[in-house]
Amino acid sequence: MSVTLQGHILTPRGFVKGALSVTDDGRIASIEGEPVDEREVRDSALPIFMPGFIDLHVHGGAGRDIMEGGDAAARVSELHATHGTTAMLATTMTAPMSDLERAFRALKSVCATRSPQGARVLGVHLEGPYINAGKLGAQPNFARPVHAEELRRLNDMAPIRLVTLAPETAGNMDAIESLVQAGYRVQLGHTLGSYEDGVEAMKRGATGFTHLFNAMSGLHHREPGMVGAALAHATYSEIIPDLLHAHPGAIRVALRSIPHLYCVTDSTAAAGMPDGEYKLGRHKVTKCLGGVRLADGTLAGSTLTMDQALRNLVNELGLGLVDASRRVSTNAADYMGVVERGRLSVGAWADMAVLDRDLKLTDVYIEGASIEHAHAG
């Protein structure tokens, strides 16, 4: 049965005040209405319909970790759906092959069939193991160079869409072109590589950076580092806008420098949960004081959700709703080449976050169906 929804609707051309209708198969059939200024949208009591959020870096949530296998990924997708995420990449950790195989065997079914209450899992973000052991961050120390056969075996179990690697690790730079030709998107992270390494990796086909500023060589005016390569040359990059992983000033620098900067949560099992101990791959991590850390104090992923990311962009960093929406949805879709998500336009999937004037979620639609009035605070 088709559905018609009314309110302020964010289209690729801006907001309209009107109606959006959804087909029986979950796609947008029509959008009708008059253009309206963004300021009027925030002043109105009408619901705000925005493209559903897209998160390309999700390790966990609801007390569950992607690396567990079993039904963990389905439960994680359900938690994030209640916070407006309508599509995501399940993100694995640096780990022995046996651990990765367990996770990938479980991910096959969740990538093929969406949980009715969950976000669409578009595939896997392989964050490591092809990283620099000297820049692990919160990754367990199972770093190793790119291994083509290992990748093939994993991809046969569940589709790998994104690979994070350190280009300076022996053999990795030479592997980038073949990875890109095989259909993987390659981004740079957990790296001690130089500015020159970053530029060369992009020439060979790397197109993004993993949690910009975090776990990479920093910017110095005589040694620009991997951060400098990103700020000077990147079109796309992830950033974690929880205001812990990067200072608001650093986020502003990235917003001015990288045209299609997009937000990720890098969320862990602790997302949506009380303070306490949780798993992150083989690590134990502790949620306290609004963050997640290893025993030595190292930040270990986040508790961020995408609805809070949106509010941080608007309320703390001063972005307009249209720009903020691109950062939590459209840019990530474009980066992955996903044309039927990340925008409210005729023919696209009806993936929508419905918000009130305070940018609190009042409902979430995934492929045309409400997930039963999800509320996130």
N, C-alpha and C positions, 0 to 999 in steps of 0.2 A: 504494500500500500504506500503510495507516494505521500510525502509530508511537505507542508509549507510552513516556514518559520519567518517571523517578522522582527525587525529591529534595525540596528545599525550594522551594516555588513561591509567588511573590509575586502574590497575587490582589488585586482592588480592596478586599477586606475584610481584607487582611493575609496573612501567611505561613501556608501549610499544609504539612504533611509528608505527601507522598502521591504521586499519579501524575497526569500530564497526557497526554491522548491527542489525536492530530492526525489529521484526516480526510485522505483522498486528495487533496483539492484545497487543502490547506495551511491549514485553519482548525482552531481548537481545538474538539474534540468534547466533551470532558469534563475536569473537574478534580475529583479526589476526594482527601480526606485530612483530617487533624485539624489544627485551629489550633495554631500553635506560636509561642512568643515569639521576637522578633528576636534576643535575646541567644543563645538556643539555636542559631539558624541560624549565627551567626558561630563558635560553639564546635564545630560539627559538621564532619565530613569529607564530608558529603553535598553534591552539587552544588547551587548556588543558581540557580534559574531566575527571571530578571527580565524585564520587558518590554524589547524591543529599544530601543536609544537612537534618538532622533529629533533631527536636527540641521537647523535651519532657516537656517543661514548657513555655507555651504561654498563656498570659492573654488577649492580645489585639494587636491592630495595626490599622493604617489608621483611627484613631479617634474613633474606636469601641472597646467595652469591651465584653468579652465572657459572662459575667453575665447579659448583656442586654437582651439576648434571641433574638428572631426574626432572622434576617439574619446576625447578627453580626459575628458569627463564620465563615460564608462563606466569608464575606469581609475581616476578619482577615487572613484567609488562603490565600486569593489572594494577600494581601500585602506581606506576608512572602514568597510566591512563587516567587515574583519578586526579592527577595534577595537570591534565591537558595534553600530555604527550600522546600523539596518535600514531606515530611511526618512530622506530628506533633501530639502532644496531646493538646487538648483544656483544659485549666487549670482554674478551678473554685476557688472562694474565700471562706473563712470562712464567713458564712452567715446564716440567718434563713432558715428553710426548705422551706418556700414559695419562697424565692429568688432562692434557688438551683433548685427547681422544675421548675421554669420558664426557667432557663438556660438549664436544662437537656431536657425539652420538645423540645426546639429548636435544641439541639445538636443531637437528634435522626436522623433527616434527613441528616444532614451534615456528620455524621459518616457513614451513609449508602450509600450516593451518593456524589461523589466529584464534587465540582464546576469546570467547565472546565478550568478555569484560576487559580485554587487554589491548594494548597498542599493537599495531602490525610490526612484527620483527622482520626487517628488510634483509637481514643477513648478519654477518659477523664482522666486527672490528677486531682484528688480530693485533693487539697492542703488545708487541714483542712476540716471540722471544728474541727477535733479531735487533736487539738494542745494545747499548754500551754498558758493560758491567760496572763502569765507573760513574754512571749516571742513572742508577736504578730508580731513584725516588722511592716509591713504596712497592716496587716490583720485586718479587723474590729473585735470588741470584741464580737463575738458570739461563742467562743470556748466552746466545750463540749466533754465528753468522747465518745468513739466509741459506735455507736448505730446500732446494726445489722439490725434491721427492716428498719431504715432510709436508710442504705446502699443498702439493697435489693430493696427498692422502687426506688431509684435513678438509680441503675444499670438496672432495668427493662425498664427505659426510654431511657438510652444511656449507652454504655458499659464503665464501669470504668476499666481502665487498671492499674492505679497507685494511691496509697493512701499515703499521707504524714501524719504522726502522731507523737505525743510526747509520748515516751514510759513510762515516769514517771507519766503521768496523770492517775488518778485512773481508773483501769479497762483496760487501753490500752495495757499494757504488756501482760495480759492474753488473749487479743483478737487477738494478732498477728498470732498465729498458725492457728486459724480458718479462718482468712482473707486470709492467704496464701493458705490454703486448698481449699478455695472457688475460687481461681484463681487470686486474686489480688496480684500485687507486692506492697510491703510495704517498704517505706523509711522513715527515721527519719529526722524531721525538726521542726522548731519553738518550740524548746525544751530547757528547763533548766536542762535536765537530766545529770547525771554524766557519767563518763567513764564507770563505771560498768553497768549503765543502757543501754548504747549503746552496750556493749559486750553481755549482756543478751538478748537484743532485736534481735541481729544478730543470736544468738544461737536459738532463737525461729522462725527465718525465715525472718526477715527484711534483705534487700539486698542492700540498697542504702541510700544516704543522700541528702537532699534537699538543694540546693544552699550552698554548703560547705562553712563554716566559718560564713555565715550570719544567724542571728536568731537562734543561738545555743550556748551552753556553750563553752567557749574558752579553749585553751590549756594553762595550767600552769604546771610547772614541778612537783609539788606535787599534783595537781588536774587536770589530763589531760582532763577532760571534754568530751563532745560529739565530739569535733574536734579531740581530742586525740584518741578516739575510732575509728573514721573514718581513721585517718592517720595510725594507728597501724594495723587495721584489715580489712578494706573495700577492696573489689575487684572493685566495681563500686561506683561512686558518680557523681552528677551534680556539675558544677561550672559555675559561670557567669564571662566570661572573658572580661568584658567591661572596665577593669582597674580602675573602681570606686568601685565595690563591694568587690574586693579583690586586694591587692597590688600584683604587678608582682612577688615579692619575695615569697608571700604566694602561688601563683599559681604554682611557681616552686617547692615548698615543696610538694604540692599535686601531681604534675606530677611525682615526684620521689617516692612517697609513695603509690599511688593508681594506680594499673596497668592499669585499664580500665576507668580512669577518662574521663568524656565526658562533652561537653559544652552545656549549655542552654542559652536562652536569658532572660527568665523571663520578656519578653516584655509586655508593657502596651499599652493602646490605643494611647499613645503619640508616639509610634514607627512610623517612616515615616511621622511625622507631625511637624509643626513649634512649637516654644515655646508657652506655654499657659496652660490653665486649662483643665484637662481631668478627666474621671471617672475611678476608680479602685474599682469594687464592689460598696459598699456604700460610699467609700471615694472620695473626690476630691483631685486630685494630680496636681502638677505643673511641667511642663517641662521647665528647664532652665539650662544653663551652662553644657549642655551635659548629664544631669541626670534627674530623676523624683523623686520628694520628697513630703512628707506630709508637712503641714504647720509648724510643729516643726522641719523640716529639715531631718527627717528620710527618708532614701532611700526607694522608693516605686516602686519596679520593675525597669525596664530599658527601654531604647530606642534602645537597641542593636538589630542587625539583624545578621543572621548566616554568611553572607559573610564578615561582619566586624569582627566577631569572628575569622574566618579563618585568615584574615589579621593580627589581633592582635597576634594570636599564632605564625605566621611566622615572621612578621616584628618586633614585640615588645618582644616576648619571645624566638625567635630563633629556633623554631621547623622546621624540614623539612616538605615538603609538604605531604609526605606519613604519617608521624606521625600525623600531623595536621588534615588530612582527617579522620583518625580514631577517633579523638576527636570530630569532628563535624558531624560524620555520623555513622561509623561502630560500634563503642562501644555502642552507644545508641540503635542501632538496635539489637545488641547482648543482651543487657540488657533486652530488651523487648521480646526477643525470636523471632524476625522478621527476617527470613532467606532470604527473597526475596527482601530485600531493604538494603541500606547501603553498597553495594558492586557492582562493575561492573563485572559480571560473567555470563556465558551462563545460561539462564533460569530465571535470576533475572529480576525484573521490570527494564525497561530502565528509571530510575530516575537519572538525570545527571545535574550537574552544569558545565557550560562551561565558562572557564575563559581565560583571556589573560595573558601575562607574568607578568603583574603588579597585578594579582589576582583580577581584576575587572570582574564582570559578563558580558558576552556577550550574553548568552542565557541560558534557563532552560528547561529541558525536564522532564515531569512527565508522567510516564507510557507510554513512547514512543512518546509523543506529545510535541512540542515546545509550550511554553506559549507566543508565539509571541514576541520573541526577547526582553525578559525582561532585563532592564538595571537598575543597582543599583549603586549608587555612594558612 
